[in-house]
Amino acid sequence: MPILLVGLEDLDQCFAILDLEISHQHYFLLPSTWNNNPHCKSHRKHYTSFQVAWQQLLWGNRASWGLVEIYDKGCYNGLNEAAITTRLDMTNLHPACPGQEDILKPNFCPQCGHQMTIKEQAGRPRQTCSQCGYVHYHNPVPGVGVIIEMDGGVVLVRRRFDPRAGWWCLPAGFLEADESAAEGAVRECKEETGLDVAVEDLFGVYSFPEGMQRSGLVIFYTAHVIGGTLRAGDDAEQVRVFSLDDLPDKLAFRTHRQVLTRLRQRVDARKGVLAPGHPGDFPSPMPNVTIHHAHPKHLPPVLKLLKLIPANAKLSADDVKNVALRFRESAGLEVLVAEADSQVIGFIALSFPQTLTGPKAWIDDIAVEPSYRRQGIGAALLEAAVRRARQRGCKHLLVDTAKSNPPAQAFYQACGFDQEGVAPLQIG
Ligand SMILES: [Zn+2]
């Protein structure tokens, strides 16, 4: 393998910053034009030139590069460009390597074998077949990734193979042609972690438009576990749950790091408002009753109350298991409980679907222990839900009154909801 040259003190930092998916047994090359400040306007250009150089090296595989000393300046301090230039003259060092065009573009039409020529197509010069009209487009490759929050952390996979063997990342992979993005996410997750998951929400789409050779996007979903056992799949060395406070140092791929940063922010935000054990988070109708966000320990009494709701009377064992999972792990779901003397006497479950017109709050379930009914606890839970929905920027609170019994329907009407079906209440 060729040896590359680096102007960075720390190869790991260099990997992390450049997000290059190459393993440690290689070294790399830093073109003298490279400016390692990612905020630099010409970052993209430099990045591309870096990639081309790397690619040329891989393809050439016969250039005789020498290892130049690793600079001690570090990637953050800027590099001494003059010093690098004296050690590395790319134009002289790899005369045998193919040029960028040779690597990136097919010379012959993959459809008819005719020679390709460059023509402008859809605003860009592209390899075009003058015989059959085939145009060679460089499009990003779509991948899917899965965020599984469980046991107070997030599931990460330690990669067995390059790129980035030995580094950790979220379960992810490339989409197959015959599957939807969500199906691909479920498959990749099973292959890498052994877990059967159900996709919940789109977390975000993260691009890496880093030039012709490696341009793609990753569609990240949140998901919850519905079965399987956490164990490393064939292409994983290890799989485990990491606390977001204690993520491994070697996190592969910029997109995955971006996701984990955002997830951390989201969880922190959730904790900030949801921190359990702060009685009086919401107004209460009685001095001995507190209304606050549910703690995992509240799951058993909430399940008991849940079954009091007529529509839930026939929950199967599997349903109950899924309720438990969602209760613990779903980011788009919040459960508020009313407690009296350390006993849960009522709860309200809210979810926050994203709609075209903004977030909406949806009351999934509300129940109050029979001996505590008609004391204003339901109304207080609803009021807490309205507050919470406002805090999350929702302008509407929705409830499916058809799911409720007549007293509950009367209750919703008394609280100002419309009468039938999915009843919206304007709250903002
Ligand atoms: Zn052709």
Residues whose N, C-alpha, C, O or C-beta is under 5 A from the ligand:
A	BS01	ZN	C109 Q111 C112 G113 H114 C129 Q131 C132 G133 Y134
